[in-house]
Amino acid sequence: MAAPDHEIPDKGDLNFSPGVAYSARVNNVWQGGKDNFAADRVAAERAVEAFPQLPAAVRAGIGFRARAVRYLTDAGIRQFLDLGCGLTAGDPVHVIAQAAAAGSRVVYVDNDPMVITHARALYRSVPEDGCGYLQADIRDRAQVLASAASTLDLGRPVAVLMASVLHLIPDSDDPYGLVREVLAAVAPGSYLLIVHPASDIRPDASRQMESRLNDLVAQQRTYRDHAQVTAFYTGLELVEPGIVGVPRWRPESDADAATPTMAWCGVGRKPLAV
């Protein structure tokens, strides 16, 4: 594919343009949402050409997140740190968590200013101390954790959500180190939730999607295989059924479990201190 006819900003550029496709907004297109621009829709469609079931697969990720958040509230979690929260077309994390456990708190972090502006407007009815919002690159660990601490008590268990964000961090920026540092800052008994596009579920479609999106979307992506995704959970206790295709994590029906997917997912628990 020919190179894009626009200049792709570097990771530190937060002055996002509607004329450039950005990951959160492209994902919103696949979800059937309306918080996107023409450039996002063009990029989204190019990826769908490589994998026509992609919108259904992305929506399955919304279902996984909802199931996992309910599992976490059942496990006693009342604090959520949503890193790379994006523009979801489904119920946001705080709605799911607070419906299951009143008083649950959530901090949303994203570096797309449209995401944070949207979140502030959409979640205006939430009690003031129930949600926090931070426009930041999740690689800025110190800033993210310091801001999260104004809403969350990091001395108590926290669920760290990294749904469809780690593939936007190249190996050169040490995504594994990022995960280790964030988990080191939260209490034992905390959880890690990851959704990560796979390089090995449908390899040919994956290569085409990765190449097409990297030509058109500002954030470059790196798809990873099962072993590489599993490595993010090093030192954690995996929740059954482990690292699986998104629809196969505790599905609510056989039909849900049969949904096509292009991503691995899992939930792990930071062991309690001995």
C-alpha positions in Angstrom: 0.0 0.0 0.0 1.2 3.5 -0.7 2.4 5.7 2.1 -0.3 8.0 3.7 -0.6 11.5 2.3 -0.5 13.0 5.8 2.2 13.3 8.4 1.7 10.9 11.2 2.4 12.6 14.6 4.8 11.1 17.0 3.7 9.6 20.3 4.0 12.8 22.2 1.8 14.9 19.9 -1.6 15.3 21.7 -2.9 17.9 19.2 -4.9 15.3 17.3 -6.5 16.3 14.0 -9.8 15.0 12.7 -8.0 14.6 9.3 -5.8 11.9 10.8 -7.1 8.5 11.9 -6.5 7.6 15.5 -6.9 4.2 17.2 -9.7 5.0 19.6 -11.8 6.5 16.9 -11.1 3.7 14.4 -12.1 1.2 17.1 -15.3 3.2 17.6 -16.2 2.7 14.0 -15.9 -1.1 14.3 -18.1 -0.9 17.4 -20.8 0.8 15.4 -20.3 4.1 17.3 -20.6 7.7 16.0 -17.6 9.3 17.7 -15.3 9.2 14.7 -14.3 11.2 11.5 -14.0 10.4 7.8 -10.3 9.5 8.2 -11.1 7.0 10.9 -13.8 5.4 8.8 -11.5 5.0 5.8 -8.9 3.2 8.0 -11.5 1.0 9.6 -12.9 -0.1 6.3 -9.4 -1.0 5.0 -8.9 -3.3 7.9 -12.4 -4.9 7.4 -11.4 -5.7 3.9 -8.7 -7.9 5.3 -11.0 -9.5 8.0 -14.7 -9.0 7.2 -15.7 -10.3 10.6 -13.7 -7.6 12.4 -16.7 -5.5 13.7 -18.3 -8.6 15.3 -14.9 -9.5 16.8 -14.5 -6.0 18.2 -18.0 -6.0 19.7 -17.2 -9.4 21.3 -14.4 -7.5 23.1 -17.0 -5.2 24.6 -18.8 -8.3 25.9 -15.7 -9.8 27.4 -14.9 -6.5 29.2 -18.4 -6.5 30.7 -18.1 -10.1 31.9 -14.7 -9.5 33.3 -15.7 -6.3 35.2 -18.6 -8.2 36.7 -16.3 -11.0 37.7 -14.0 -8.5 39.3 -16.7 -6.9 41.3 -17.9 -10.4 42.4 -14.2 -10.9 43.5 -14.5 -7.8 45.7 -12.8 -5.2 43.5 -14.2 -1.7 43.9 -11.4 0.2 42.1 -10.6 0.2 38.3 -7.8 1.9 36.4 -8.7 1.9 32.7 -5.6 2.6 30.7 -6.3 3.5 27.1 -10.0 3.6 27.7 -10.9 4.6 24.2 -14.4 5.5 22.9 -16.5 2.5 23.7 -20.0 2.1 22.2 -21.0 -0.2 25.0 -21.5 0.6 28.7 -18.4 2.2 30.2 -16.6 0.5 33.0 -18.0 2.6 35.8 -21.6 1.9 34.7 -21.0 -1.9 34.7 -19.0 -1.8 38.0 -21.4 0.6 39.9 -24.4 -1.4 38.8 -22.8 -4.5 40.3 -21.2 -2.7 43.4 -22.3 0.8 44.3 -19.4 3.0 45.2 -17.0 1.5 42.7 -14.5 4.0 41.5 -12.9 4.3 38.1 -10.0 6.3 36.6 -10.0 6.7 32.8 -6.8 7.4 31.0 -6.2 8.1 27.3 -4.0 10.4 25.2 -6.7 11.3 22.7 -8.2 14.6 23.9 -11.5 13.6 22.2 -11.8 10.6 24.4 -11.3 12.5 27.6 -13.7 15.3 26.5 -16.3 12.7 25.6 -15.8 11.0 28.9 -16.3 14.1 31.0 -19.5 15.0 29.1 -20.9 11.5 29.1 -20.1 10.7 32.8 -21.3 14.1 34.2 -23.9 12.4 36.3 -21.4 10.3 38.2 -20.6 11.4 41.8 -17.6 13.7 41.7 -15.3 11.2 43.5 -16.6 8.2 41.5 -14.6 8.8 38.3 -11.3 10.4 37.4 -10.1 11.4 33.9 -6.6 11.9 32.7 -5.4 12.9 29.2 -2.0 11.3 29.2 0.2 8.7 27.4 0.1 5.6 29.5 3.9 5.3 29.1 4.1 8.3 31.5 3.9 5.9 34.4 4.6 8.5 37.1 2.0 11.0 35.9 -0.6 8.3 35.4 -0.1 6.7 38.8 0.0 10.0 40.7 -3.2 11.2 39.1 -4.9 7.8 39.7 -4.0 8.1 43.4 -6.2 11.2 43.7 -9.3 9.0 43.0 -8.1 5.5 43.9 -6.5 4.1 47.0 -3.5 2.2 45.5 -2.9 0.6 48.9 -6.0 -1.4 48.2 -6.6 -3.8 45.3 -7.2 -2.3 41.9 -8.2 -3.8 38.6 -5.9 -2.5 35.9 -7.6 -2.6 32.5 -5.4 -2.6 29.4 -7.9 -3.5 26.7 -6.7 -3.0 23.1 -3.9 -0.7 24.1 -0.7 -2.7 24.6 -0.4 -3.4 20.8 0.1 0.4 20.4 3.3 0.2 22.4 6.2 -1.1 20.4 8.8 -3.4 21.8 11.3 -0.6 21.8 9.2 1.2 24.4 9.2 -1.9 26.7 5.5 -2.7 27.1 6.4 -5.5 29.5 8.3 -3.1 31.7 5.2 -0.8 31.7 3.0 -3.6 32.9 5.5 -4.6 35.6 5.8 -1.0 36.9 2.1 -0.4 37.0 1.5 -3.7 38.9 4.3 -3.0 41.3 2.5 0.2 42.3 -0.8 -1.4 43.2 -1.7 -3.6 46.1 -1.5 -7.4 46.3 -4.8 -8.8 45.3 -5.0 -6.4 42.4 -5.9 -7.7 38.9 -4.7 -7.2 35.3 -7.1 -7.4 32.4 -5.7 -7.4 28.9 -7.2 -7.6 25.4 -4.5 -7.8 22.7 -4.8 -8.3 18.9 -3.2 -11.6 17.9 -0.6 -12.3 15.3 -1.3 -16.0 15.3 -5.0 -16.6 15.4 -5.5 -15.7 11.7 -1.9 -14.9 10.6 -2.6 -13.8 7.0 -5.5 -11.5 7.9 -3.5 -10.2 10.9 -0.5 -9.3 8.7 -2.8 -7.5 6.3 -4.6 -5.6 9.0 -1.5 -4.6 10.8 0.1 -3.3 7.6 -3.0 -1.4 6.4 -3.6 0.2 9.7 0.0 1.2 10.2 -0.2 3.0 6.9 -3.3 5.0 7.9 -3.5 5.4 11.7 -1.3 7.7 13.8 -0.4 5.1 16.4 1.6 2.2 15.0 0.6 -1.2 16.2 2.4 -4.5 16.9 0.3 -7.6 17.0 1.6 -10.4 19.3 1.2 -14.1 19.6 -0.2 -16.2 22.5 3.2 -16.7 24.2 4.0 -13.0 24.0 0.6 -12.0 25.4 0.9 -14.6 28.1 4.3 -13.1 29.1 2.5 -9.9 30.3 1.0 -12.0 33.1 4.4 -13.2 34.5 4.2 -13.5 38.2 0.3 -13.4 38.3 -2.2 -16.0 39.1 -4.3 -16.5 35.9 -8.0 -16.7 36.3 -9.6 -19.6 34.5 -9.8 -20.2 31.5 -6.4 -18.5 31.2 -5.3 -16.6 28.0 -7.9 -17.4 25.3 -9.6 -15.9 22.3 -11.9 -13.1 23.5 -15.2 -14.9 23.0 -14.0 -17.9 24.9 -13.4 -16.1 28.2 -16.4 -17.3 30.3 -19.0 -16.9 27.5 -22.6 -16.6 28.4 -23.8 -18.8 25.5 -22.5 -21.2 22.9 -23.3 -18.5 20.2 -21.1 -16.0 22.0 -18.3 -18.5 22.3 -18.4 -19.1 18.5 -17.9 -15.4 17.6 -14.9 -14.9 15.3 -11.9 -13.2 17.0 -8.6 -11.7 16.3 -7.5 -11.1 19.9 -6.2 -12.8 23.0 -7.5 -11.9 26.4 -7.1 -12.8 30.0 -7.4 -11.8 33.7 -4.6 -12.3 36.2 -4.3 -11.6 39.9 -1.3 -10.2 41.8 -0.6 -12.7 44.6 -1.3 -11.7 48.1 1.8 -10.8 50.2 3.2 -13.8 52.1 
